[in-house]
């Protein structure tokens, strides 16, 4: 396996992604094929970089604020936001040339997100360091002509996972997310965000459809947010470790058919309300699209 690494994100064409694999038996590469294999991996990395709609990493949206209204004995925050200052991505590409069938590639993309968590009160701002890791998986097949450099040597994205983002260290747990919609487009439960999904079978909703998520964590004290449609919205605590939130999909025809992202963001209570507690968070992000 060859690793292709980017440090900072703008330096090279390698973008964010992760991919999970299939375990077919394949042929090994001889010495004369090694350089060609590296070129194949670079082409796949280029596809990832050129497709930010599928391969977004930090799908959290911190541009919106709202009154928190949960003052404790420590601080009384009115808002918070993350400031990511540095992103380092590492792309691992493992290509298999099976004895029968098309070549395929398992890809894992890991990103290190470094920055600061800002908690804002009426008279001060408290800063905490952010050291997040984000992981996404994908699966490619070579379906076209391998000698055509204009078409990335025939490689094509076939499957993609959601993305998991967690702080280091992290104590937060997401047990499951149940997704449903008022027009019946989706009714399913996610317990593993790293599961690969055919790119043509990502969640698909109708314009203006109300999508509801019920999230189960392991604590009734968690602060949980929904990030969707360029907004950050609070989940409502309904008892135990259960939280519910919803959003309405876009009705803008310019956005129809394109991959979009929604995320569940679980933050430790102390991260926001205790100036001495560390930053502690876990998020699951998922691709979806809106179609008529």
C-alpha positions in Angstrom: 0.0 0.0 0.0 1.3 3.4 -0.9 0.3 6.5 1.1 -0.3 9.8 -0.6 -0.1 12.7 1.8 -1.1 16.3 1.7 0.2 19.0 4.1 -1.6 21.8 4.0 -4.6 21.2 1.8 -3.8 23.8 -0.9 -0.4 22.4 -1.7 -1.3 19.4 -3.7 -4.3 18.1 -5.7 -5.0 15.4 -3.1 -8.4 16.0 -1.5 -10.5 14.5 1.4 -11.9 11.0 1.3 -12.0 7.5 2.7 -13.0 4.2 1.3 -13.7 0.8 2.5 -12.7 -2.3 0.7 -13.7 -5.6 -0.9 -11.6 -8.6 -0.3 -11.1 -10.3 -3.6 -8.0 -12.2 -4.4 -5.7 -10.3 -6.8 -2.4 -10.5 -8.6 0.7 -9.0 -7.1 2.7 -6.3 -8.8 6.2 -6.9 -10.2 9.0 -4.3 -10.0 8.3 -2.9 -13.4 4.7 -2.2 -12.4 5.3 -0.2 -9.2 5.7 3.2 -10.9 2.5 2.6 -12.9 0.7 1.7 -9.7 1.7 4.9 -8.1 0.4 6.8 -11.1 -2.9 5.0 -10.8 -3.2 6.0 -7.1 -2.4 9.6 -8.0 -5.2 9.6 -10.5 -7.6 8.4 -7.8 -6.4 11.0 -5.4 -7.0 13.6 -8.2 -10.6 12.4 -8.5 -11.1 12.8 -4.8 -9.8 16.3 -4.9 -12.0 17.2 -7.9 -15.1 16.0 -6.2 -15.6 18.1 -3.0 -19.4 17.5 -3.2 -18.9 13.8 -2.3 -15.7 14.2 -0.3 -16.3 17.1 2.1 -14.7 16.5 5.5 -15.7 19.1 8.0 -19.5 19.2 7.4 -20.2 21.1 10.5 -21.6 24.6 10.1 -20.8 27.1 12.8 -21.9 30.3 11.1 -25.2 30.5 12.9 -25.8 31.2 16.6 -28.8 31.1 19.0 -29.3 31.7 22.7 -28.0 28.7 24.6 -30.1 29.5 27.7 -28.5 26.8 29.9 -26.3 28.8 32.3 -24.5 26.8 35.0 -22.4 27.9 37.9 -19.3 28.4 35.7 -19.9 30.5 32.6 -23.0 31.8 30.9 -22.4 31.4 27.1 -24.5 33.1 24.5 -22.9 31.4 21.5 -20.0 29.2 20.4 -18.1 28.4 17.2 -15.2 26.4 15.9 -12.3 28.0 14.1 -10.3 25.5 12.0 -6.9 26.9 11.2 -5.1 23.9 9.7 -6.1 20.8 7.8 -3.8 17.9 7.0 -5.1 15.1 4.9 -3.7 11.6 4.4 -5.0 9.5 1.5 -4.4 5.7 1.5 -5.1 4.0 -1.8 -5.0 0.2 -2.1 -5.5 -1.1 -5.6 -6.4 -4.7 -6.4 -6.0 -6.3 -9.8 -8.2 -9.4 -9.5 -7.6 -12.5 -11.7 -11.1 -11.9 -13.1 -13.2 -8.8 -13.1 -12.2 -5.1 -13.1 -9.5 -3.5 -11.0 -10.8 -1.8 -7.9 -9.4 0.5 -5.2 -10.1 0.8 -1.5 -9.5 4.3 -0.2 -9.2 5.7 3.3 -9.0 9.5 3.7 -8.1 10.8 7.1 -7.9 14.5 8.0 -6.4 16.2 11.0 -8.3 19.4 11.9 -6.5 21.8 14.1 -8.0 25.0 15.5 -9.8 26.6 18.4 -13.2 26.3 20.0 -14.7 29.7 21.0 -17.2 30.0 23.7 -18.7 33.6 23.8 -20.2 35.2 26.9 -21.6 38.7 27.3 -18.2 40.0 28.4 -15.6 37.5 27.4 -14.5 34.7 25.0 -13.0 31.4 26.2 -10.7 29.4 23.9 -10.0 25.7 23.8 -7.7 23.9 21.5 -9.3 21.7 18.8 -7.5 18.5 17.6 -10.1 16.6 15.5 -9.7 13.6 13.3 -12.1 13.0 10.4 -12.3 9.7 8.4 -14.2 8.9 5.2 -14.1 5.7 3.1 -14.8 5.1 -0.6 -14.5 2.4 -3.3 -13.4 2.9 -6.9 -13.5 0.7 -10.0 -11.5 1.1 -13.2 -14.4 1.1 -15.7 -12.9 3.0 -18.6 -9.7 3.0 -20.7 -6.7 2.7 -18.5 -4.4 4.6 -20.9 -6.6 7.7 -21.2 -5.1 10.3 -18.9 -7.9 12.8 -19.6 -10.3 10.5 -17.9 -8.2 9.6 -14.8 -7.1 6.3 -16.4 -10.7 5.0 -16.3 -11.2 5.1 -12.5 -14.7 5.9 -11.3 -16.2 6.4 -7.8 -18.7 3.6 -7.0 -19.3 3.7 -3.3 -18.8 6.2 -0.5 -19.3 6.2 3.3 -20.3 8.9 5.7 -17.7 10.8 7.6 -16.9 10.6 11.3 -15.2 13.5 13.1 -14.0 13.2 16.7 -11.9 15.1 19.1 -8.7 13.7 20.5 -9.4 12.5 23.1 -13.1 11.9 22.8 -15.6 10.4 25.3 -18.8 11.1 23.2 -20.8 8.3 21.8 -23.4 8.1 19.0 -25.2 4.9 19.2 -27.6 5.3 16.3 -29.4 7.8 14.1 -32.9 7.1 12.9 -33.8 9.1 9.7 -37.4 9.6 8.5 -39.2 12.1 6.3 -42.7 13.4 6.0 -43.2 12.2 2.4 -41.8 8.8 3.1 -38.6 9.0 1.0 -36.4 7.6 3.8 -37.1 5.6 6.9 -33.9 3.9 8.2 -31.5 3.7 11.1 -27.7 4.2 10.9 -25.5 2.4 13.5 -22.2 2.6 11.5 -21.4 5.7 9.6 -18.4 4.1 7.9 -20.6 1.7 5.9 -20.1 2.0 2.2 -23.1 3.0 0.1 -23.5 3.0 -3.7 -23.1 6.6 -4.8 -26.4 6.3 -6.8 -28.2 5.1 -3.6 -27.3 7.9 -1.1 -30.3 9.3 0.8 -32.6 11.1 -1.7 -35.4 13.5 -0.7 -38.0 15.5 -2.5 -37.8 19.3 -2.6 -39.3 20.9 0.6 -39.4 17.5 2.4 -39.2 17.6 6.2 -36.4 15.3 7.4 -36.4 14.2 11.0 -33.5 12.6 12.8 -33.7 10.9 16.2 -30.2 10.5 17.8 -29.3 8.2 20.6 -26.2 9.0 22.7 -25.1 7.6 26.0 -25.8 10.8 28.1 -28.8 13.0 28.8 -26.4 15.9 29.3 -25.0 16.0 25.8 -25.5 19.1 23.6 -26.6 17.9 20.1 -26.8 19.9 16.9 -28.0 19.2 13.4 -25.9 20.8 10.6 -27.9 20.9 7.3 -28.8 23.4 4.6 -26.0 25.8 5.7 -27.4 26.1 9.2 -26.7 24.8 12.7 -29.9 23.8 14.6 -30.3 22.4 18.1 -31.7 19.0 18.7 -34.4 18.7 21.4 -33.8 16.4 24.3 -36.7 14.0 24.6 -35.5 11.8 27.5 -32.5 9.7 28.5 -29.9 9.8 25.7 -32.5 10.6 23.0 -32.5 13.8 20.9 -34.7 14.8 17.9 -34.3 17.5 15.3 -35.5 18.2 11.8 -34.9 20.4 8.7 -36.7 21.1 5.4 -34.8 20.3 2.2 -34.1 22.9 -0.4 -36.6 23.9 -3.1 -33.9 25.7 -5.2 -33.7 23.9 -8.5 -30.0 24.8 -8.8 -29.3 22.4 -6.0 -31.3 19.4 -7.3 -29.3 16.2 -7.9 -26.1 17.4 -6.4 -24.6 15.7 -3.3 -25.2 17.7 -0.1 -24.3 17.0 3.5 -26.0 16.8 6.8 -24.3 16.1 10.2 -25.2 15.2 13.7 -22.8 17.0 16.1 -22.6 15.7 19.8 -20.7 18.0 22.1 -20.0 17.4 25.8 -21.9 19.8 28.1 -18.7 20.9 29.8 -17.1 21.9 26.5 -19.6 24.8 26.2 -20.6 25.5 29.8 -17.4 24.9 31.8 -14.3 27.0 31.0 -12.1 24.4 32.6 -13.4 21.3 30.8 -11.7 20.2 27.5 -13.1 20.3 24.1 -14.9 16.9 23.5 -17.1 16.2 20.5 -18.1 13.5 18.0 -20.0 14.1 14.7 -21.4 11.9 12.0 -21.9 13.4 8.5 -23.9 11.8 5.7 -24.4 12.5 1.9 -27.8 13.1 0.5 -29.4 14.7 -2.5 -32.7 16.4 -3.4 -34.5 15.4 -6.6 -38.0 16.1 -8.0 
